[in-house]
Amino acid sequence: MTDPALASALPRRVVVTGATGKLGRAVVAHLRDVGVDVLAVDRAGGQRDADGEFLLVDLTDYGQVVEAFTGGADEHAGGVDAIVHLAAVPAPGLLPNATTFANNSAATYNVFAAARAAGIKQVVWASSETVLGLPFDTPPPYAPVDEEYPPRPESTYSLNKALEEEMARQFCRWDPELVMVGLRFSNVMHVDDYARFPAFDADPRLRRWNLWGYIDSRDAAQAVERALAHDRPGADVFIIANADTVMSRSSASLMAEVYPGVEVRKELGEHETLLSIDKARRVLGYEPQHSWRDHVDATSR
């Protein structure tokens, strides 16, 4: 349940791009549950919510984006107060690199530019944990990793995410009233994904690629809600992960075995995330409410 102070800070009407994706469906449902009027947009319509407002939009077409954001599409009139941009080719290796870059870079530029042209002052978008240096074949500089070191993209997908963050900084330089929040989401999981988590314990190297992190889709949606209530002008980025790892083993033992040469900068809780969420907690008031451990019987771990 959203507290009254948070609810009062939320925008009235929001466009959510990528609304039919794994994360998008969770975000749309959550925002509607807390009383936000959502126009869900995507270029795939197979999973549209028949009870909610939906518009097919190709984000690589700037004219379509402007029309969606300005209420120009028939039966979708009304001013838009904020944008949640989640649409993208969602991972490296799904399409040829140039295709991934062409789609994701054009879509994000069009969203940012159309929002500015429409006078929309608030944009939340999905950046990615990949900018931290995933898949960590080169060890991280320290752990838990945080937002304090520059992006280290290791794939075309991640390179685009790093450029999106720089693009947001420049858009905010052009318009000092803009509030742009990039959420560096970890690997998004639904409850039905958790049954396979105990198998990760067999080999700690299976999930070293993101320091054993994940984000429950419900907590990811909570982070979006928190970001929409953020009112500090300028561009900022936040790591969004769950408070624990995907492993039954302790976080300290995982680091000691797999990354023995990496500095651990704090005393770690038993299963504490190695993708630091301290900044999101401090600035956004984000606090994960869910864990895979709540859905998997202890005897199966």
C-alpha positions in Angstrom: 0.0 0.0 0.0 1.3 3.4 -1.0 1.5 5.9 1.9 -0.5 9.1 1.5 2.5 11.4 1.2 4.0 9.3 -1.6 0.6 9.0 -3.3 0.2 12.8 -3.3 3.6 13.3 -5.0 2.8 11.0 -7.9 1.9 12.4 -11.3 -1.7 12.1 -12.4 -1.2 10.6 -15.9 1.9 8.6 -17.1 2.9 7.0 -20.3 4.7 3.6 -19.8 6.7 2.4 -22.8 7.5 -1.3 -23.1 4.2 -2.0 -21.3 3.9 -5.6 -22.5 7.4 -6.7 -21.4 8.3 -8.6 -18.2 9.0 -5.4 -16.2 6.5 -3.3 -18.1 3.5 -5.5 -17.1 4.5 -5.3 -13.4 5.0 -1.5 -13.5 1.7 -0.8 -15.3 -0.3 -3.0 -12.9 1.4 -1.4 -9.9 0.9 2.2 -11.0 -2.7 1.6 -11.8 -3.2 -0.1 -8.4 -1.9 3.1 -6.6 -4.2 5.3 -8.6 -2.1 6.6 -11.5 -3.8 7.0 -14.9 -1.5 4.9 -17.2 -1.4 5.0 -21.0 0.5 1.8 -21.8 2.4 1.8 -25.1 4.4 -0.8 -26.9 4.9 -2.0 -30.5 3.7 -5.5 -29.5 0.1 -5.8 -28.5 -0.4 -9.5 -27.8 -0.4 -9.0 -24.0 -2.4 -5.8 -23.8 -4.6 -5.3 -20.8 -8.1 -5.2 -22.1 -9.2 -3.2 -19.1 -6.6 -0.5 -19.4 -5.6 2.1 -21.9 -3.2 0.8 -24.6 -1.7 2.2 -27.7 0.5 0.5 -30.3 3.5 2.8 -30.9 6.8 2.3 -32.7 9.2 4.3 -30.6 11.8 4.5 -33.4 9.3 6.8 -35.3 9.5 10.2 -33.7 6.1 11.3 -35.0 4.4 8.4 -33.3 6.1 9.2 -30.0 5.1 12.9 -30.1 1.5 12.0 -30.9 1.3 9.5 -28.0 2.8 12.0 -25.6 0.7 15.0 -26.6 -2.7 13.2 -26.6 -3.0 13.4 -30.4 -4.1 9.8 -30.9 -7.8 9.2 -31.3 -9.4 8.0 -28.0 -6.2 8.7 -26.1 -6.5 12.4 -25.4 -5.3 14.1 -22.3 -2.2 15.7 -21.0 0.7 13.6 -19.9 2.6 14.5 -16.7 5.4 11.9 -16.8 7.1 9.2 -18.9 8.3 5.8 -17.7 10.5 4.5 -20.5 11.1 0.7 -20.3 11.0 -0.3 -23.9 14.1 -1.8 -25.5 15.7 -4.8 -27.0 16.1 -6.1 -23.4 19.5 -7.8 -23.4 22.6 -8.4 -25.4 22.8 -11.2 -27.9 19.1 -11.3 -28.9 19.7 -9.4 -32.2 22.8 -8.4 -34.1 24.7 -5.7 -32.3 24.0 -2.9 -34.8 20.3 -3.7 -34.8 20.1 -3.6 -31.0 22.0 -0.3 -31.0 19.9 1.3 -33.8 16.6 0.3 -32.1 17.5 1.2 -28.5 19.3 4.4 -29.2 16.7 5.8 -31.5 13.8 4.8 -29.2 15.4 6.5 -26.2 16.4 9.6 -28.0 12.8 9.9 -29.4 11.3 9.4 -26.0 13.6 12.0 -24.3 13.2 14.5 -27.2 9.4 14.1 -27.5 9.0 14.5 -23.8 10.9 17.8 -23.9 8.9 18.9 -26.9 5.6 18.1 -25.1 6.7 20.1 -22.0 6.8 16.9 -19.9 9.3 17.6 -17.1 9.6 14.1 -15.5 11.1 11.0 -17.1 12.0 7.8 -15.5 13.8 5.3 -17.6 15.3 1.8 -17.4 19.0 2.0 -17.4 20.8 -1.3 -16.5 23.1 -3.1 -14.1 25.2 -3.9 -17.2 26.8 -0.4 -17.1 28.6 -1.5 -13.9 30.8 -3.8 -16.0 28.8 -7.0 -16.4 29.4 -9.8 -17.0 32.4 -9.1 -14.7 34.8 -11.2 -16.6 37.0 -8.3 -15.6 36.5 -8.1 -11.8 34.6 -5.1 -10.4 36.8 -2.4 -8.8 35.3 -3.1 -5.4 32.2 -4.6 -3.8 29.4 -3.9 -3.2 29.5 -2.1 -6.5 27.7 1.3 -6.5 27.1 4.4 -8.6 30.3 6.1 -7.8 32.5 4.8 -10.6 32.1 5.6 -14.3 30.2 3.2 -16.5 32.1 0.2 -17.8 30.0 -1.1 -20.7 31.2 -4.5 -22.0 28.5 -5.1 -24.8 26.7 -3.0 -27.4 23.5 -3.2 -25.3 25.4 -1.8 -22.3 27.2 0.8 -24.3 23.8 2.1 -25.4 22.6 2.2 -21.7 25.7 4.2 -20.8 25.1 6.6 -23.7 21.4 7.0 -22.5 22.7 8.2 -19.1 24.9 10.7 -20.8 22.1 11.8 -23.0 19.9 12.4 -20.0 22.6 14.6 -18.4 22.7 16.7 -21.6 18.9 17.0 -21.8 18.9 18.3 -18.3 21.6 20.7 -19.1 19.5 22.1 -21.9 16.4 22.3 -19.6 17.3 22.8 -15.9 13.7 22.0 -14.9 13.8 18.4 -16.2 13.8 15.6 -13.7 15.3 12.5 -15.2 15.8 9.3 -13.2 17.7 6.3 -14.6 17.1 3.0 -12.8 19.9 0.5 -13.2 17.7 -2.6 -12.8 19.2 -5.9 -11.9 17.9 -9.2 -13.5 14.1 -9.0 -13.4 12.4 -12.0 -11.8 8.8 -13.0 -11.3 7.7 -15.4 -8.5 7.5 -18.3 -10.9 11.2 -17.9 -11.6 12.3 -18.7 -8.1 11.9 -22.4 -8.2 15.2 -22.7 -10.1 17.2 -20.5 -7.7 18.3 -23.4 -5.4 20.2 -24.9 -8.4 22.5 -21.9 -8.5 24.2 -23.1 -5.4 25.8 -26.0 -7.3 28.3 -23.6 -8.9 28.8 -20.1 -7.7 30.3 -19.1 -11.0 27.0 -19.6 -12.8 25.7 -16.3 -11.5 28.9 -14.3 -10.9 28.1 -12.3 -14.1 26.0 -9.9 -12.1 27.4 -10.6 -8.6 24.5 -12.9 -7.8 21.9 -10.1 -8.0 18.3 -9.9 -9.0 15.2 -7.7 -8.7 11.7 -8.9 -8.0 9.4 -7.4 -10.5 7.2 -6.1 -7.7 10.1 -4.3 -6.1 11.1 -2.9 -9.5 7.7 -1.5 -9.8 8.0 0.1 -6.3 11.2 1.7 -7.4 9.5 3.2 -10.5 6.8 4.6 -8.2 9.4 6.1 -5.9 11.3 7.6 -8.9 8.1 9.2 -10.1 7.8 11.0 -6.8 11.3 12.2 -7.0 11.3 16.0 -7.6 15.0 17.0 -7.6 15.8 18.6 -11.0 18.6 17.1 -13.0 19.7 13.6 -14.1 20.5 10.9 -11.6 20.9 7.1 -11.7 20.3 4.4 -9.1 21.0 0.7 -8.8 17.8 -1.2 -8.2 18.3 -4.7 -6.9 16.8 -6.8 -4.1 18.4 -6.7 -0.7 19.7 -10.3 -0.9 21.5 -12.4 -3.5 20.2 -15.4 -5.5 22.4 -17.7 -3.4 22.0 -19.7 -0.2 25.7 -19.2 0.6 26.9 -16.0 2.3 27.9 -13.0 0.3 31.3 -12.8 2.0 32.1 -16.5 1.0 31.1 -15.9 -2.6 33.4 -12.9 -2.9 36.3 -14.8 -1.2 36.0 -17.7 -3.6 35.2 -16.1 -6.9 36.8 -12.6 -6.6 39.5 -13.0 -3.9 41.4 -10.0 -5.2 38.5 -7.6 -5.1 38.3 -5.2 -2.1 35.1 -5.6 0.0 34.4 -2.2 1.4 32.1 -3.1 4.2 31.1 -5.9 6.5 28.5 -7.8 4.6 25.3 -9.2 6.0 24.8 -13.0 5.4 23.1 -12.7 2.0 23.5 -8.9 1.5 23.3 -7.7 -2.1 26.6 -7.0 -3.8 24.8 -4.5 -6.0 24.6 -1.6 -3.5 21.1 -0.1 -3.1 22.2 2.3 -0.4 21.8 5.4 -2.7 18.3 4.3 -3.8 17.3 3.8 -0.1 18.7 7.2 0.9 17.5 9.3 -1.9 14.3 7.6 -3.2 13.2 5.9 0.0 13.3 2.5 -1.9 13.2 -0.6 0.3 12.7 -4.1 -1.2 9.7 -5.9 0.2 10.2 -9.3 -1.4 12.7 -12.2 -1.5 12.9 -15.4 -3.4 13.5 -17.1 0.0 9.8 -16.3 0.8 8.7 -18.5 -2.1 11.1 -21.5 -1.9 10.9 -24.1 0.8 14.0 -24.1 3.0 14.5 -27.9 2.4 15.0 -27.3 -1.3 17.9 -24.9 -0.8 
